[in-house]
Amino acid sequence: MSVFDIEINALAGGAADLSGHRGHALLVVNVASQCGLTPQYAGLQKLYDAYAGRGLVVLGVPCNQFAGQEPGTADEIGEFCRISYGVTFPLTEKVEVNGPGRHPLYALLTQTADADGHTGDIRWNFEKFLVAPDGTVAARFAPTVEPDAPELHAAIQRVLPATD
């Protein structure tokens, strides 16, 4: 099973249809609106703007498991992202990323180690997973790795789909 085979709903309702992103690189990030790292939304939008034309999709996955920092409804989350950070990349429904209610997407993603060898539970908001166009998890980045970090850009460039 690949990331593209997992079902998850869109923030606005209905299926997010990850299978529609097959053939694209996907950066999956658990996000929150009231976190010290929330300004990363701006950098994630810049990444999306810079690489969308080359096949990158940023996917924000709201989660309220870290100090209750994503308490809003779907409408509140969507409005906050649009108004505060101009977010145009897709957002999913709010899910659990750790524990017995962990969403199947995160059950798969958390098997991948980051550069320090960390696997398993998500440590905080804004942990990032880079998925290759074939659906394999290519890299994992700690929450403190900023969207403009050279190592993140290099990893994205390595997995972008080939252009004609």
C-alpha positions as CSV (number, residue, x, y, z in Angstrom):
1,M,0.0,0.0,0.0
2,S,1.2,3.5,-0.8
3,V,0.2,6.9,0.5
4,F,-1.9,7.3,-2.6
5,D,-4.1,4.3,-1.6
6,I,-5.1,5.8,1.7
7,E,-8.5,7.4,2.2
8,I,-8.7,10.8,4.0
9,N,-11.3,13.5,3.7
10,A,-10.7,17.1,2.6
11,L,-11.1,19.9,5.1
12,A,-14.2,21.1,3.4
13,G,-15.7,17.6,3.3
14,G,-15.7,14.8,0.8
15,A,-12.8,12.7,-0.2
16,A,-9.4,14.3,-0.5
17,D,-8.6,11.6,-3.1
18,L,-4.8,11.2,-2.6
19,S,-4.8,8.8,-5.6
20,G,-5.3,11.9,-7.7
21,H,-1.8,13.0,-6.7
22,R,-0.2,9.8,-7.9
23,G,2.7,10.8,-10.2
24,H,3.4,14.0,-8.1
25,A,5.7,14.6,-5.2
26,L,3.7,15.2,-2.0
27,L,4.8,17.0,1.1
28,V,2.5,16.0,4.0
29,V,2.6,18.3,7.1
30,N,0.6,18.0,10.3
31,V,-0.4,21.6,10.9
32,A,-2.0,23.7,13.7
33,S,-3.2,27.3,13.9
34,Q,-2.1,28.2,17.4
35,C,1.5,26.9,17.6
36,G,4.8,28.7,17.8
37,L,5.6,27.0,14.5
38,T,2.3,28.2,12.8
39,P,4.3,30.9,10.7
40,Q,5.6,27.9,8.8
41,Y,2.4,28.1,6.8
42,A,3.9,31.1,4.9
43,G,6.9,29.0,4.0
44,L,4.8,26.0,3.0
45,Q,2.8,28.3,0.7
46,K,6.0,29.6,-0.8
47,L,7.2,26.0,-1.4
48,Y,3.9,25.2,-3.1
49,D,4.1,28.3,-5.2
50,A,7.7,27.5,-6.2
51,Y,7.3,23.8,-7.1
52,A,3.6,23.2,-7.9
53,G,4.3,23.7,-11.6
54,R,7.0,21.0,-11.4
55,G,4.7,18.5,-9.7
56,L,4.8,19.2,-5.9
57,V,1.6,19.1,-3.8
58,V,1.8,20.4,-0.2
59,L,-0.9,18.7,1.9
60,G,-1.7,20.2,5.3
61,V,-3.2,17.8,7.8
62,P,-4.7,19.6,10.8
63,C,-4.2,17.9,14.2
64,N,-5.2,19.0,17.7
65,Q,-3.1,16.4,19.6
66,F,-0.3,18.8,20.7
67,A,-1.3,21.1,23.5
68,G,-4.8,21.7,21.9
69,Q,-3.2,24.0,19.3
70,E,-5.7,23.2,16.5
71,P,-9.1,23.6,18.3
72,G,-11.1,25.1,15.4
73,T,-13.8,23.7,13.2
74,A,-13.1,22.9,9.6
75,D,-14.5,26.3,8.5
76,E,-12.4,28.1,11.1
77,I,-9.2,26.3,10.1
78,G,-9.8,27.0,6.4
79,E,-10.6,30.7,7.0
80,F,-7.5,31.1,9.3
81,C,-5.2,29.6,6.7
82,R,-6.6,31.7,3.8
83,I,-6.7,35.0,5.6
84,S,-3.6,34.7,7.8
85,Y,-1.2,33.0,5.3
86,G,-2.9,33.0,1.9
87,V,-2.9,29.2,1.9
88,T,-4.0,27.7,-1.4
89,F,-2.6,24.2,-1.0
90,P,-5.0,21.4,0.0
91,L,-5.9,20.7,3.6
92,T,-7.5,17.6,5.0
93,E,-9.9,16.9,7.8
94,K,-8.5,17.2,11.3
95,V,-7.0,13.8,12.3
96,E,-5.0,12.1,15.1
97,V,-1.4,11.5,14.1
98,N,-0.4,9.5,17.3
99,G,-2.0,6.9,19.6
100,P,-4.8,4.4,19.1
101,G,-6.8,6.8,16.9
102,R,-3.8,7.4,14.6
103,H,-5.1,7.9,11.0
104,P,-3.9,5.2,8.6
105,L,-2.0,7.9,6.6
106,Y,0.2,8.5,9.7
107,A,0.4,4.8,10.5
108,L,2.3,4.5,7.2
109,L,4.2,7.8,7.3
110,T,5.6,7.3,10.8
111,Q,7.5,4.1,9.8
112,T,10.0,6.4,8.0
113,A,13.0,7.7,9.9
114,D,14.3,11.3,9.7
115,A,17.9,12.3,9.3
116,D,18.5,11.6,13.1
117,G,17.0,8.1,12.8
118,H,13.7,9.0,14.6
119,T,10.7,6.8,13.6
120,G,7.4,6.4,15.2
121,D,5.3,9.0,16.9
122,I,5.0,12.5,15.5
123,R,6.9,14.8,17.9
124,W,5.0,18.1,17.4
125,N,3.1,20.2,14.9
126,F,4.7,20.8,11.4
127,E,6.5,17.4,11.1
128,K,7.1,16.9,7.4
129,F,7.0,13.8,5.1
130,L,8.1,13.9,1.5
131,V,6.4,11.3,-0.7
132,A,7.8,10.4,-4.1
133,P,5.6,10.2,-7.2
134,D,5.4,6.4,-6.8
135,G,3.9,6.8,-3.3
136,T,6.9,5.8,-1.3
137,V,8.0,7.9,1.6
138,A,11.3,9.5,0.6
139,A,12.1,11.6,3.6
140,R,11.0,12.8,7.0
141,F,11.8,16.2,8.6
142,A,11.5,17.3,12.2
143,P,9.0,20.1,13.0
144,T,11.8,22.6,13.5
145,V,13.0,22.1,9.9
146,E,11.8,25.3,8.2
147,P,10.1,25.1,4.8
148,D,13.0,27.2,3.3
149,A,15.7,24.8,4.7
150,P,18.2,23.8,2.0
151,E,17.9,20.1,3.0
152,L,14.2,20.2,2.4
153,H,14.5,21.9,-1.0
154,A,17.2,19.4,-2.0
155,A,15.0,16.5,-1.1
156,I,12.0,17.9,-3.0
157,Q,14.2,18.5,-6.1
158,R,15.4,14.9,-6.0
159,V,11.8,13.5,-6.1
160,L,10.1,15.9,-8.4
161,P,8.6,14.1,-11.4
162,A,10.7,14.1,-14.5
163,T,9.7,16.8,-17.0
164,D,9.5,16.3,-20.7
